[in-house]
Amino acid sequence: MLEPGNAETATSVLAPLLKANGFDLAFKLLNIGALPIKGEQEAFWQLLEVFPASSIAGVEIDPQLCAELNRHAGARVRYFPAAIGRTEERRALYETMHSMCTSLYKPDERYVDLYQDLESSRLRKVGEISTVSLDKFVVDHALGEIDFLKIDIQGAELDVFTGGPDTMSRMLLVVSEVEFVPIYENQPLFGDVAAGLRKSGLMFQKFLGMGGRVMKPLTMQGSAQYPAQFMWSDAVFVRDLFDLATLSPERLLKLAVLLDIYDSRDAAMHVLRSYDAKEGDDLADIYLAHLTQGGAWTALPGQ
């Protein structure tokens, strides 16, 4: 990741509400490209606080980094050294001036030359690495059914999805970095990623902010990182909201919580209505009452 794209985070309304009403869920979360950003914590970490039986599996390519992260990780968090890709193969690894921009795809340095503040993605050296498919990684480490995936691996995200048809077919929500211009040569762009995930039953929902750069020699509003050219974002993909009938009641609740965390509370309400229809409950009405207290969300009469 070149740097954060102003991703939205929201304090969950639904997770503590469900916990207070006796629901104790256990989420399985996967974070590929898990290097923490200093001073920031991703929204999904809230789940460990509310539902302590939940777990996070983090993946980074550097074994030493994983060992260091594991030394400071909590009991329900574990980091694995691996390069997840399309399949089991040897791939070129393009190491850049900053390790966060290292990729299985070669940087297109024309962007570095033309736009401000992209020097971190300039190529430093080319190495080689063994990759493993997502499905094999999940089986090898006995991770079970993954509910949520956060992924940020510099243009190689679609490779991971392609190598994990079984895992992705059961995923509830994905937050994936996507690019709109090929910062890396021949990399899949947003449209390719969205089409690939659609095959796994996941629909695009929203962007979490927008990242980009200003073309040299200018800056905008005093910043070289102002997105005059949109280049990347974190995109949210969710289990098809028109096809919820196959989800168990527990999975419906998990999906609603994940949507709530990413401030998609209208969609969370929709999922809770599906849960109530199956279980004869009134969680959607309880949730609605809490949402409308703050005034940001309101319900139109008769809907």
BATORLUM-290251 format. One record per atom (N, C-alpha, C): residue in three letters; y, x, z. Coordinates in pm, whole numbers, padded with zeros to 5 digits, always signed. Example, Ala and Ser with C-alpha at 12.3 -4.5 7.8 and 13.67 -1.06 7.14 Angstrom:
2
ALA-00569+01319+00780;ALA-00450+01230+00780;ALA-00330+01320+00780;SER-00225+01285+00708;SER-00106+01367+00714;SER+00003+01290+00787;
This chain:
303
MET-00119+00085+00000;MET+00000+00000+00000;MET+00123+00088+00000;LEU+00219+00056-00086;LEU+00338+00138-00095;LEU+00428+00120+00027;GLU+00445+00002+00071;GLU+00497-00032+00202;GLU+00492-00182+00214;PRO+00511-00240+00332;PRO+00493-00382+00348;PRO+00584-00462+00258;GLY+00534-00576+00210;GLY+00612-00664+00123;GLY+00674-00779+00199;ASN+00725-00753+00318;ASN+00789-00858+00399;ASN+00696-00975+00424;ALA+00571-00945+00457;ALA+00471-01050+00475;ALA+00508-01142+00590;GLU+00487-01271+00569;GLU+00512-01369+00674;GLU+00404-01362+00780;THR+00443-01381+00903;THR+00346-01403+01009;THR+00395-01519+01091;ALA+00305-01594+01147;ALA+00342-01710+01228;ALA+00256-01710+01353;THR+00316-01748+01464;THR+00238-01766+01586;THR+00159-01895+01573;SER+00031-01888+01596;SER-00056-02003+01572;SER-00023-02119+01666;VAL-00015-02236+01608;VAL-00007-02360+01686;VAL-00146-02414+01711;LEU-00232-02407+01610;LEU-00361-02475+01615;LEU-00464-02402+01701;ALA-00467-02268+01696;ALA-00570-02195+01771;ALA-00565-02226+01920;PRO-00451-02213+01988;PRO-00449-02247+02131;PRO-00471-02396+02157;LEU-00432-02480+02062;LEU-00454-02623+02077;LEU-00604-02655+02077;LEU-00677-02595+01985;LEU-00823-02616+01982;LEU-00889-02558+02107;LYS-00845-02441+02148;LYS-00903-02379+02268;LYS-00882-02469+02390;ALA-00763-02528+02402;ALA-00732-02616+02515;ALA-00815-02744+02512;ASN-00862-02781+02392;ASN-00944-02902+02379;ASN-01094-02871+02376;GLY-01129-02751+02418;GLY-01271-02719+02437;GLY-01341-02656+02320;PHE-01270-02622+02213;PHE-01332-02558+02097;PHE-01322-02406+02113;ASP-01434-02338+02111;ASP-01435-02193+02126;ASP-01500-02132+02002;LEU-01419-02098+01905;LEU-01468-02049+01777;LEU-01488-01898+01780;ALA-01574-01850+01692;ALA-01598-01705+01679;ALA-01579-01668+01532;PHE-01467-01605+01502;PHE-01434-01566+01365;PHE-01491-01428+01334;LYS-01535-01410+01210;LYS-01572-01278+01160;LYS-01469-01239+01053;LEU-01396-01133+01083;LEU-01283-01091+01002;LEU-01311-00953+00944;LEU-01276-00935+00817;LEU-01296-00808+00749;LEU-01163-00759+00695;ASN-01130-00633+00726;ASN-01002-00575+00687;ASN-01030-00448+00607;ILE-01017-00455+00475;ILE-01045-00342+00386;ILE-00913-00276+00348;GLY-00903-00148+00380;GLY-00774-00080+00373;GLY-00702-00104+00503;ALA-00766-00061+00612;ALA-00731-00110+00746;ALA-00634-00020+00821;LEU-00580+00083+00757;LEU-00489+00173+00826;LEU-00372+00094+00886;PRO-00355+00096+01018;PRO-00246+00019+01078;PRO-00109+00074+01037;ILE-00013-00015+01022;ILE+00124+00023+00995;ILE+00197+00029+01129;LYS+00259+00140+01157;LYS+00323+00161+01286;LYS+00422+00050+01317;GLY+00407-00009+01436;GLY+00501-00110+01481;GLY+00474-00249+01428;GLU+00366-00267+01350;GLU+00334-00398+01296;GLU+00189-00434+01328;GLN+00165-00564+01341;GLN+00028-00612+01358;GLN+00010-00735+01271;GLU-00097-00734+01193;GLU-00124-00844+01101;GLU-00148-00974+01178;ALA-00116-01085+01115;ALA-00122-01216+01181;ALA-00262-01249+01233;PHE-00366-01205+01162;PHE-00502-01246+01199;PHE-00547-01188+01333;TRP-00479-01084+01383;TRP-00517-01026+01511;TRP-00502-01126+01626;GLN-00419-01228+01607;GLN-00405-01331+01710;GLN-00539-01393+01749;LEU-00630-01399+01654;LEU-00757-01467+01679;LEU-00839-01401+01788;LEU-00829-01270+01801;LEU-00902-01202+01907;LEU-00852-01241+02045;GLU-00724-01272+02054;GLU-00666-01309+02183;GLU-00707-01450+02224;VAL-00708-01542+02128;VAL-00739-01682+02160;VAL-00890-01705+02166;PHE-00963-01643+02073;PHE-01108-01660+02064;PHE-01175-01524+02081;PRO-01199-01480+02204;PRO-01249-01344+02230;PRO-01385-01313+02170;ALA-01462-01414+02129;ALA-01591-01388+02066;ALA-01576-01347+01920;SER-01453-01350+01868;SER-01428-01310+01730;SER-01437-01158+01717;SER-01456-01111+01594;SER-01468-00967+01571;SER-01398-00927+01442;ILE-01353-00803+01438;ILE-01288-00747+01320;ILE-01363-00622+01278;ALA-01402-00617+01150;ALA-01458-00497+01090;ALA-01352-00438+00997;GLY-01310-00315+01025;GLY-01212-00248+00942;GLY-01278-00142+00856;VAL-01225-00120+00735;VAL-01283-00024+00641;VAL-01173+00069+00591;GLU-01198+00199+00600;GLU-01112+00302+00542;GLU-01202+00409+00481;ILE-01152+00481+00382;ILE-01237+00580+00314;ILE-01249+00710+00394;ASP-01159+00736+00486;ASP-01155+00863+00559;ASP-01238+00854+00688;PRO-01351+00926+00697;PRO-01434+00920+00818;PRO-01360+00964+00944;GLN-01275+01066+00932;GLN-01201+01113+01050;GLN-01104+01007+01100;LEU-01038+00939+01008;LEU-00947+00832+01047;LEU-01024+00721+01117;CYS-01138+00684+01064;CYS-01219+00578+01127;CYS-01263+00618+01267;ALA-01303+00744+01282;ALA-01345+00792+01415;ALA-01229+00783+01513;GLU-01110+00820+01468;GLU-00992+00812+01555;GLU-00958+00668+01590;LEU-00964+00579+01492;LEU-00935+00438+01517;LEU-01039+00377+01612;ASN-01164+00416+01596;ASN-01270+00364+01684;ASN-01252+00409+01828;ARG-01193+00526+01846;ARG-01171+00575+01983;ARG-01074+00485+02060;HIS-00986+00419+01987;HIS-00884+00336+02052;HIS-00905+00187+02029;ALA-01012+00151+01962;ALA-01035+00010+01927;ALA-01092-00066+02046;GLY-01068-00197+02046;GLY-01124-00283+02147;GLY-01272-00307+02124;ALA-01332-00380+02216;ALA-01477-00401+02213;ALA-01521-00479+02090;ARG-01438-00563+02037;ARG-01476-00648+01923;ARG-01419-00598+01791;VAL-01376-00472+01788;VAL-01319-00413+01667;VAL-01394-00285+01635;ARG-01435-00271+01510;ARG-01505-00150+01468;ARG-01460-00111+01328;TYR-01441+00020+01307;TYR-01398+00072+01178;TYR-01513+00148+01112;PHE-01529+00126+00981;PHE-01637+00186+00905;PHE-01580+00274+00793;PRO-01628+00398+00778;PRO-01586+00480+00665;PRO-01665+00444+00540;ALA-01596+00389+00441;ALA-01663+00348+00317;ALA-01560+00328+00208;ALA-01602+00343+00085;ALA-01522+00307-00033;ALA-01594+00189-00098;ILE-01540+00072-00083;ILE-01604-00048-00138;ILE-01550-00071-00280;GLY-01643-00091-00372;GLY-01605-00109-00512;GLY-01695-00208-00581;ARG-01714-00189-00711;ARG-01794-00284-00790;ARG-01941-00277-00757;THR-01990-00154-00737;THR-02133-00133-00718;THR-02155+00005-00657;GLU-02282+00049-00650;GLU-02312+00182-00599;GLU-02300+00281-00714;GLU-02196+00361-00708;GLU-02169+00455-00817;GLU-02074+00565-00769;ARG-02060+00668-00850;ARG-01960+00771-00826;ARG-01835+00735-00906;ARG-01720+00740-00836;ARG-01593+00708-00901;ARG-01492+00820-00877;ALA-01401+00835-00969;ALA-01287+00924-00946;ALA-01201+00865-00835;LEU-01149+00952-00749;LEU-01057+00910-00645;LEU-00925+00982-00669;TYR-00819+00903-00694;TYR-00688+00958-00727;TYR-00605+00966-00599;GLU-00595+01088-00546;GLU-00526+01110-00420;GLU-00378+01135-00447;THR-00294+01061-00378;THR-00150+01063-00404;THR-00075+01136-00294;MET+00056+01148-00312;MET+00139+01222-00217;MET+00134+01159-00078;HIS+00117+01029-00070;HIS+00094+00962+00057;HIS-00043+00896+00049;SER-00124+00915+00154;SER-00262+00865+00150;SER-00270+00714+00133;MET-00167+00640+00174;MET-00170+00494+00161;MET-00167+00448+00016;CYS-00131+00539-00076;CYS-00126+00502-00218;CYS-00246+00555-00297;THR-00337+00625-00230;THR-00458+00675-00296;THR-00542+00558-00348;SER-00602+00575-00466;SER-00668+00463-00532;SER-00786+00508-00616;LEU-00872+00413-00650;LEU-00976+00434-00750;LEU-00917+00426-00891;TYR-00790+00391-00901;TYR-00721+00385-01030;TYR-00611+00491-01032;LYS-00589+00549-01148;LYS-00491+00656-01164;LYS-00349+00600-01162;PRO-00259+00656-01082;PRO-00120+00608-01084;PRO-00056+00627-01221;ASP+00023+00532-01261;ASP+00102+00544-01384;ASP+00237+00602-01344;GLU+00254+00730-01362;GLU+00371+00798-01309;GLU+00498+00767-01386;ARG+00490+00691-01492;ARG+00612+00644-01557;ARG+00693+00557-01462;TYR+00623+00483-01376;TYR+00694+00400-01277;TYR+00763+00488-01173;VAL+00698+00597-01135;VAL+00759+00691-01039;VAL+00886+00751-01099;ASP+00882+00781-01228;ASP+00996+00843-01295;ASP+01112+00745-01314;LEU+01080+00619-01336;LEU+01183+00522-01374;LEU+01243+00448-01255;TYR+01166+00429-01148;TYR+01211+00347-01036;TYR+01233+00431-00911;GLN+01322+00382-00828;GLN+01353+00449-00702;GLN+01235+00446-00605;ASP+01224+00551-00527;ASP+01143+00553-00405;ASP+00996+00518-00427;LEU+00938+00574-00532;LEU+00793+00560-00555;LEU+00723+00694-00551;GLU+00789+00797-00500;GLU+00731+00931-00499;GLU+00599+00938-00422;SER+00582+00847-00326;SER+00459+00848-00247;SER+00336+00819-00331;SER+00355+00757-00448;SER+00241+00724-00534;SER+00220+00826-00646;ARG+00293+00937-00643;ARG+00271+01041-00744;ARG+00137+01111-00718;LEU+00066+01140-00825;LEU-00067+01199-00814;LEU-00062+01340-00756;ARG-00148+01367-00657;ARG-00158+01498-00594;ARG-00282+01573-00644;LYS-00397+01505-00645;LYS-00519+01566-00697;LYS-00620+01457-00725;VAL-00721+01493-00804;VAL-00828+01400-00838;VAL-00957+01449-00773;GLY-01019+01360-00696;GLY-01148+01392-00635;GLY-01255+01296-00685;GLU-01358+01280-00607;GLU-01468+01191-00643;GLU-01523+01129-00515;ILE-01571+01007-00527;ILE-01620+00938-00408;ILE-01732+00843-00449;SER-01823+00817-00358;SER-01930+00719-00381;SER-01883+00583-00331;THR-01901+00481-00413;THR-01863+00346-00375;THR-01987+00263-00345;VAL-01966+00155-00271;VAL-02072+00061-00238;VAL-02019-00079-00265;SER-02104-00167-00309;SER-02061-00304-00335;SER-02034-00376-00203;LEU-01950-00477-00208;LEU-01918-00554-00088;LEU-02042-00621-00031;ASP-02123-00683-00113;ASP-02244-00750-00063;ASP-02337-00652+00007;LYS-02355-00533-00049;LYS-02443-00434+00014;LYS-02383-00385+00145;PHE-02253-00363+00146;PHE-02187-00318+00269;PHE-02207-00420+00382;VAL-02189-00547+00351;VAL-02203-00652+00452;VAL-02346-00657+00505;VAL-02444-00646+00416;VAL-02584-00648+00457;VAL-02619-00523+00537;ASP-02578-00407+00489;ASP-02612-00280+00554;ASP-02562-00274+00698;HIS-02447-00337+00722;HIS-02388-00331+00856;HIS-02406-00462+00934;ALA-02494-00549+00881;ALA-02530-00673+00950;ALA-02405-00751+00996;LEU-02308-00765+00906;LEU-02184-00834+00942;LEU-02197-00985+00936;GLY-02297-01036+00867;GLY-02317-01181+00861;GLY-02216-01249+00770;GLU-02191-01375+00797;GLU-02101-01456+00715;GLU-01956-01427+00752;ILE-01880-01371+00658;ILE-01741-01334+00682;ILE-01652-01456+00655;ASP-01562-01484+00749;ASP-01472-01598+00735;ASP-01343-01562+00663;PHE-01296-01438+00684;PHE-01162-01401+00640;PHE-01162-01257+00593;LEU-01087-01230+00485;LEU-01074-01096+00431;LEU-00928-01063+00409;LYS-00884-00951+00465;LYS-00755-00891+00431;LYS-00785-00762+00357;ILE-00727-00746+00237;ILE-00761-00631+00154;ILE-00635-00574+00090;ASP-00626-00441+00092;ASP-00512-00370+00036;ASP-00561-00231-00005;ILE-00606-00218-00130;ILE-00663-00090-00174;ILE-00609-00049-00311;GLN-00482-00072-00332;GLN-00409-00013-00443;GLN-00469-00041-00581;GLY-00482-00168-00612;GLY-00522-00208-00746;GLY-00670-00228-00767;ALA-00753-00190-00668;ALA-00898-00200-00686;ALA-00956-00324-00618;GLU-00871-00419-00581;GLU-00918-00536-00508;GLU-01018-00619-00589;LEU-00993-00638-00718;LEU-01084-00718-00799;LEU-01221-00653-00810;ASP-01227-00520-00808;ASP-01357-00451-00807;ASP-01439-00494-00686;VAL-01373-00504-00571;VAL-01442-00545-00449;VAL-01493-00688-00461;PHE-01409-00778-00510;PHE-01451-00917-00525;PHE-01568-00930-00622;THR-01563-00852-00732;THR-01669-00856-00832;THR-01802-00809-00773;GLY-01795-00712-00681;GLY-01916-00659-00620;GLY-01962-00736-00497;GLY-01902-00851-00472;GLY-01940-00929-00355;GLY-01953-01077-00382;PRO-02029-01118-00484;PRO-02036-01260-00517;PRO-02089-01346-00403;ASP-02186-01297-00328;ASP-02241-01375-00218;ASP-02141-01385-00104;THR-02084-01272-00066;THR-01985-01271+00041;THR-01865-01358+00007;MET-01813-01343-00115;MET-01692-01415-00153;MET-01716-01565-00170;SER-01838-01605-00204;SER-01867-01748-00223;SER-01859-01825-00092;ARG-01864-01753+00022;ARG-01858-01819+00152;ARG-01729-01788+00229;MET-01640-01712+00166;MET-01514-01675+00231;MET-01423-01796+00242;LEU-01355-01808+00357;LEU-01264-01920+00379;LEU-01122-01890+00334;LEU-01074-01769+00362;LEU-00937-01735+00325;LEU-00927-01586+00302;VAL-00852-01548+00200;VAL-00833-01409+00161;VAL-00683-01380+00153;VAL-00641-01268+00211;VAL-00506-01216+00189;VAL-00523-01084+00115;SER-00479-01081-00011;SER-00502-00964-00096;SER-00369-00913-00151;GLU-00352-00780-00145;GLU-00239-00725-00219;GLU-00265-00745-00368;VAL-00162-00782-00441;VAL-00170-00799-00586;VAL-00048-00733-00649;GLU-00065-00687-00771;GLU+00046-00629-00845;GLU+00078-00715-00966;PHE+00205-00710-01006;PHE+00252-00784-01124;PHE+00278-00691-01241;VAL+00286-00562-01215;VAL+00300-00459-01319;VAL+00196-00351-01289;PRO+00145-00283-01391;PRO+00036-00187-01370;PRO+00086-00054-01314;ILE+00114-00052-01185;ILE+00153+00073-01118;ILE+00041+00176-01130;TYR-00082+00126-01138;TYR-00199+00211-01162;TYR-00254+00177-01301;GLU-00297+00278-01374;GLU-00340+00258-01512;GLU-00463+00166-01519;ASN-00456+00067-01606;ASN-00566-00025-01633;ASN-00609-00109-01512;GLN-00525-00120-01414;GLN-00561-00197-01296;GLN-00553-00347-01326;PRO-00637-00428-01262;PRO-00622-00574-01273;PRO-00491-00618-01207;LEU-00425-00714-01268;LEU-00300-00767-01215;LEU-00325-00903-01148;PHE-00219-00962-01097;PHE-00233-01085-01019;PHE-00315-01191-01091;GLY-00287-01214-01218;GLY-00359-01317-01292;GLY-00508-01291-01299;ASP-00545-01163-01315;ASP-00687-01126-01319;ASP-00753-01153-01184;VAL-00683-01116-01075;VAL-00737-01137-00941;VAL-00753-01286-00913;ALA-00651-01364-00947;ALA-00657-01509-00922;ALA-00772-01573-01000;ALA-00791-01531-01125;ALA-00900-01586-01206;ALA-01036-01545-01149;GLY-01047-01421-01102;GLY-01172-01375-01045;GLY-01208-01450-00918;LEU-01111-01473-00831;LEU-01137-01544-00707;LEU-01164-01692-00732;ARG-01106-01746-00838;ARG-01132-01886-00871;ARG-01281-01907-00898;LYS-01346-01807-00955;LYS-01490-01816-00981;LYS-01570-01823-00852;SER-01512-01774-00743;SER-01578-01779-00612;SER-01537-01901-00531;GLY-01463-01993-00594;GLY-01422-02116-00526;GLY-01299-02100-00439;LEU-01218-01998-00467;LEU-01096-01974-00390;LEU-00975-01998-00479;MET-00880-02077-00430;MET-00761-02109-00508;MET-00640-02035-00452;PHE-00550-01995-00542;PHE-00425-01931-00500;PHE-00340-02031-00424;GLN-00276-01983-00316;GLN-00188-02070-00241;GLN-00045-02024-00233;LYS-00022-01897-00195;LYS+00117-01854-00174;LYS+00126-01702-00175;PHE+00251-01654-00190;PHE+00281-01514-00170;PHE+00345-01496-00032;LEU+00319-01381+00028;LEU+00380-01346+00156;LEU+00486-01240+00130;GLY+00604-01286+00095;GLY+00711-01192+00063;GLY+00693-01132-00076;MET+00780-01038-00111;MET+00776-00977-00243;MET+00823-00833-00231;GLY+00748-00741-00290;GLY+00785-00599-00289;GLY+00819-00552-00428;GLY+00905-00451-00435;GLY+00943-00395-00563;GLY+01045-00284-00548;ARG+01110-00251-00656;ARG+01203-00139-00657;ARG+01320-00165-00751;VAL+01423-00082-00734;VAL+01539-00079-00822;VAL+01521+00036-00920;MET+01563+00012-01045;MET+01553+00117-01146;MET+01661+00223-01123;LYS+01622+00350-01137;LYS+01716+00460-01123;LYS+01828+00449-01226;PRO+01952+00484-01195;PRO+02000+00552-01074;PRO+02059+00457-00969;LEU+02038+00327-00983;LEU+02106+00232-00897;LEU+02029+00204-00768;THR+02101+00147-00673;THR+02042+00081-00558;THR+02100-00060-00554;MET+02039-00146-00473;MET+02087-00284-00461;MET+02103-00316-00313;GLN+02220-00365-00276;GLN+02249-00397-00137;GLN+02220-00278-00047;GLY+02249-00158-00099;GLY+02233-00036-00022;GLY+02090+00011-00008;SER+01996-00049-00082;SER+01855-00016-00066;SER+01791+00019-00200;ALA+01715+00129-00201;ALA+01636+00164-00318;ALA+01510+00080-00326;GLN+01473+00014-00214;GLN+01350-00065-00208;GLN+01375-00214-00233;TYR+01495-00250-00270;TYR+01522-00390-00304;TYR+01440-00428-00427;PRO+01370-00542-00425;PRO+01281-00576-00537;PRO+01354-00635-00657;ALA+01441-00555-00718;ALA+01502-00600-00844;ALA+01394-00620-00949;GLN+01296-00533-00950;GLN+01174-00551-01029;GLN+01063-00590-00933;PHE+01013-00713-00945;PHE+00898-00753-00864;PHE+00777-00670-00908;MET+00710-00608-00810;MET+00596-00523-00841;MET+00468-00565-00770;TRP+00477-00607-00644;TRP+00357-00642-00569;TRP+00390-00742-00460;SER+00285-00802-00408;SER+00297-00891-00294;SER+00160-00900-00227;ASP+00156-00958-00109;ASP+00031-01005-00052;ASP+00017-01152-00092;ALA-00097-01187-00150;ALA-00123-01322-00196;ALA-00232-01386-00110;VAL-00213-01512-00078;VAL-00310-01587+00001;VAL-00393-01674-00093;PHE-00526-01661-00080;PHE-00621-01743-00155;PHE-00707-01818-00053;VAL-00729-01944-00078;VAL-00795-02030+00020;VAL-00912-02104-00045;ARG-01014-02132+00035;ARG-01125-02215-00013;ARG-01069-02341-00076;ASP-01124-02379-00191;ASP-01071-02490-00271;ASP-01045-02613-00184;LEU-00920-02651-00172;LEU-00881-02763-00086;LEU-00918-02899-00144;PHE-00965-02900-00269;PHE-01014-03024-00330;PHE-01166-03036-00317;ASP-01229-02938-00253;ASP-01375-02937-00246;ASP-01418-02890-00107;LEU-01389-02972-00007;LEU-01419-02937+00131;LEU-01548-03000+00183;ALA-01609-03086+00105;ALA-01723-03164+00153;ALA-01841-03077+00195;THR-01855-02959+00134;THR-01971-02875+00164;THR-01953-02792+00291;LEU-01833-02789+00346;LEU-01808-02708+00464;LEU-01853-02780+00590;SER-01917-02706+00680;SER-01958-02763+00808;SER-01835-02793+00893;PRO-01848-02877+00996;PRO-01734-02902+01085;PRO-01675-02774+01143;GLU-01760-02681+01185;GLU-01709-02556+01242;GLU-01629-02477+01139;ARG-01678-02471+01016;ARG-01608-02397+00911;ARG-01476-02466+00875;LEU-01473-02597+00882;LEU-01347-02668+00858;LEU-01243-02631+00964;LEU-01285-02624+01088;LEU-01192-02585+01195;LEU-01143-02441+01174;LYS-01234-02353+01137;LYS-01193-02214+01112;LYS-01092-02206+00998;LEU-01119-02278+00891;LEU-01027-02277+00778;LEU-00891-02330+00819;ALA-00888-02438+00896;ALA-00761-02495+00942;ALA-00683-02393+01026;VAL-00752-02322+01114;VAL-00686-02222+01198;VAL-00628-02109+01113;LEU-00703-02061+01015;LEU-00655-01953+00930;LEU-00531-01997+00851;LEU-00533-02117+00801;LEU-00416-02169+00730;LEU-00295-02179+00823;ASP-00319-02225+00944;ASP-00213-02239+01043;ASP-00149-02103+01074;ILE-00232-01999+01086;ILE-00181-01865+01117;ILE-00087-01815+01010;TYR-00115-01850+00884;TYR-00029-01807+00774;TYR+00074-01913+00737;ASP+00106-01999+00834;ASP+00215-02097+00822;ASP+00196-02193+00705;SER+00070-02223+00672;SER+00038-02325+00572;SER-00011-02448+00647;ARG+00078-02507+00725;ARG+00036-02609+00820;ARG+00013-02744+00755;ASP+00071-02766+00639;ASP+00039-02886+00563;ASP-00107-02882+00518;ALA-00151-02763+00469;ALA-00290-02747+00426;ALA-00385-02753+00546;ALA-00343-02696+00659;ALA-00425-02705+00780;ALA-00445-02850+00821;MET-00340-02930+00808;MET-00347-03073+00841;MET-00448-03143+00748;HIS-00443-03109+00621;HIS-00535-03166+00522;HIS-00680-03136+00560;VAL-00706-03011+00602;VAL-00842-02972+00640;VAL-00885-03044+00767;LEU-00794-03058+00862;LEU-00828-03129+00985;LEU-00862-03276+00958;ARG-00797-03335+00860;ARG-00832-03473+00825;ARG-00975-03480+00772;SER-01017-03379+00697;SER-01156-03374+00651;SER-01251-03359+00768;TYR-01212-03277+00865;TYR-01294-03261+00985;TYR-01305-03394+01060;ASP-01194-03461+01080;ASP-01194-03588+01153;ASP-01280-03693+01083;ALA-01276-03695+00950;ALA-01357-03790+00876;ALA-01506-03766+00897;LYS-01544-03639+00913;LYS-01685-03607+00936;LYS-01727-03634+01080;GLU-01637-03605+01175;GLU-01674-03605+01315;GLU-01622-03725+01394;GLY-01543-03810+01329;GLY-01486-03925+01399;GLY-01389-03884+01509;ASP-01315-03777+01485;ASP-01222-03723+01585;ASP-01078-03753+01543;ASP-00981-03709+01624;ASP-00840-03733+01594;ASP-00759-03604+01606;LEU-00820-03491+01567;LEU-00751-03363+01579;LEU-00628-03355+01490;ALA-00632-03418+01374;ALA-00517-03414+01284;ALA-00395-03481+01349;ASP-00415-03591+01417;ASP-00304-03659+01484;ASP-00249-03576+01599;ILE-00339-03512+01674;ILE-00295-03425+01784;ILE-00214-03308+01729;TYR-00263-03248+01621;TYR-00194-03136+01557;TYR-00058-03180+01505;LEU-00053-03296+01441;LEU+00072-03348+01388;LEU+00176-03366+01498;ALA+00134-03415+01611;ALA+00227-03436+01723;ALA+00288-03303+01768;HIS+00208-03197+01768;HIS+00260-03067+01807;HIS+00351-03008+01700;LEU+00315-03027+01574;LEU+00396-02973+01465;LEU+00536-03032+01463;THR+00546-03162+01484;THR+00674-03232+01468;THR+00765-03216+01589;GLN+00715-03154+01695;GLN+00800-03134+01813;GLN+00916-03039+01784;GLY+00891-02937+01702;GLY+00994-02837+01677;GLY+01095-02878+01571;GLY+01061-02975+01489;GLY+01155-03022+01388;GLY+01141-02957+01252;ALA+01070-02843+01243;ALA+01054-02775+01114;ALA+00963-02855+01021;TRP+00862-02921+01079;TRP+00770-03004+01002;TRP+00792-03149+01041;THR+00800-03237+00943;THR+00809-03380+00967;THR+00712-03452+00876;ALA+00671-03572+00915;ALA+00578-03652+00834;ALA+00652-03773+00779;LEU+00639-03798+00649;LEU+00701-03914+00589;LEU+00624-04040+00630;PRO+00692-04149+00656;PRO+00625-04273+00697;PRO+00523-04319+00593;GLY+00408-04362+00643;GLY+00304-04416+00555;GLY+00219-04312+00488;GLN+00240-04184+00516;GLN+00161-04079+00451;GLN+00081-04000+00553;
